[in-house]
Amino acid sequence: MWRTKLTELLGIDYPIIQGAMAYISESILVSAVCRAGATGVIATGGLDTDYVRDQIRKCREMTDRPFGVNLMLQSPNKDDIAQLVCDEKVSFVTIGAGNPVPFFEPLHQAGVRCIPVVPNVKLARRVQEKGADAMVIEGMEAGGHDGMQTALSLMENVIPEVQIPVIAAGGISDGRAVAAALIMGAAGVQMGSRFLLAEECQVHSKVKQAILDATDTDTVITGFTHNSNVRGLKNAFSKKYLEREYAGASSEELASMSAGTNRSAAVNGDIENGFVQVGMSLNRLSQIQSASDIVLQTVEEARSLLKNGPSLAGAGQ
Ligand SMILES: Cc1cc2nc3c(=O)[nH]c(=O)nc-3n(C[C@H](O)[C@H](O)[C@H](O)COP(=O)(O)O)c2cc1C
C-alpha cells in the first residue's frame, strides 16, 4: 500500500488508474484492476445509459473497491450519464472532451469526486480554481484522443502550477515511467494501453495481437491538422485518412471517415479498416497478463527504482 495524494483521495492502495477506453473498459476489466489495489474507469462514450447502469452494478458485484466512470462531454447522453453517476454514487468521474466546470457542483453534491482531463496550464489552473478534486494531464503519447503536448512537457509545465493531485498519462506503461512521474511530482498515473493486454480486457483478440506485433514507430496521429488528434496503429484506414487529411479534406469529411473506426477495431476486430487506438510505448506492450500482474509488477518496478533513487543520483558519494 502506498500513500500519495491520489491514493488518499480515492482510498486505493496504489496510485494507478486504468483509464477509460471507449467500447473496451467495462466491468470485468475495471473490477479486476480494483481488486488488485489500483482503480479503473468504466467507459461510456457511444454507449447508452441503461448499459452503463448495468456495468456499474455488475462492477459493484465483482468488487467493493472504489472505481470511476468516464463522462464524455461530446456524448449526446452526457447529462443522463452525469445523473446516473450521481444516483449510483460512483466514487469518481474522469471528465473529458468539453467544459467540465458546470458538472462539478451536481457531482460534488452527490459525493462524486471530479477529475477532469486537461491539455494545458490554462485549463489546469481553471479546473483547480473551480473545485476539481484532481486532474489528469494526458500527453500526446497516449492512445486515443490526444492533446498537443507530451506527457513530460505537461508534467514540467502543469505540476508546479497547481496544488491538487495531478495524474500523469500518455506513454506510461511500466514501473520506470510510474517512478519518473512520481519524481516529477505527479500523485499517480493513468494507463490505458498496457491494460489493453490484460487477460480480463474484452477488446478483440486481433487487437491484442496487433499490439503485441507492433514496435515503437508503428503508431500515427490522425486529425492533427484539425485539432482532433487520435493516436493508433498505422494501417489501411490511417493511410487513407492521412492522404485525405493532408490533401485538405474538410473536417466533416474526416469526421465521417473516422466515425465508428475505434469500435470496428475494438469490438469487431477489423484491424485494417478500423483504428486500433493505442499509445506509443509499444515495445513495453509485449505480454498478455492478468490485470493483477500488470498492477503488481508495475508497482514493484516503481518501488524498487524509487528505493534505489539516491544511489542513481549518486547521493551520499
Ligand atoms: C483504445 C483507447 C480508448 C480510449 N478511450 C477513452 C475514452 O473513451 N475516454 C477517455 O477519457 N480516455 C480514453 N482513452 C485514454 C485513456 O483513458 C488513457 O488516458 C490513455 O490510454 C493513457 O495513455 P496510454 O495509452 O499511453 O497508456 C482511450 C485510450 C485508448 C488506448
The ligand as a Gaussian input file, in Angstrom:
#p B3LYP/6-31G(d) Opt

LIG

0 1
 C       -8.382000       2.329000     -27.020000
 C       -8.429000       3.563000     -26.157000
 C       -9.636000       4.203000     -25.944000
 C       -9.701000       5.335000     -25.105000
 N      -10.921000       5.896000     -24.849000
 C      -11.004000       6.911000     -23.944000
 C      -12.275000       7.426000     -23.564000
 O      -13.333000       6.969000     -24.002000
 N      -12.307000       8.459000     -22.672000
 C      -11.144000       8.978000     -22.130000
 O      -11.232000       9.909000     -21.309000
 N       -9.925000       8.500000     -22.462000
 C       -9.838000       7.477000     -23.349000
 N       -8.609000       6.942000     -23.650000
 C       -7.389000       7.446000     -22.952000
 C       -7.051000       6.572000     -21.726000
 O       -8.038000       6.690000     -20.737000
 C       -5.675000       6.925000     -21.123000
 O       -5.644000       8.245000     -20.665000
 C       -4.548000       6.723000     -22.136000
 O       -4.667000       5.462000     -22.725000
 C       -3.194000       6.840000     -21.452000
 O       -2.121000       6.710000     -22.347000
 P       -1.503000       5.278000     -22.787000
 O       -2.439000       4.744000     -23.816000
 O       -0.179000       5.614000     -23.358000
 O       -1.438000       4.427000     -21.562000
 C       -8.515000       5.831000     -24.510000
 C       -7.293000       5.179000     -24.757000
 C       -7.233000       4.062000     -25.547000
 C       -5.907000       3.364000     -25.741000

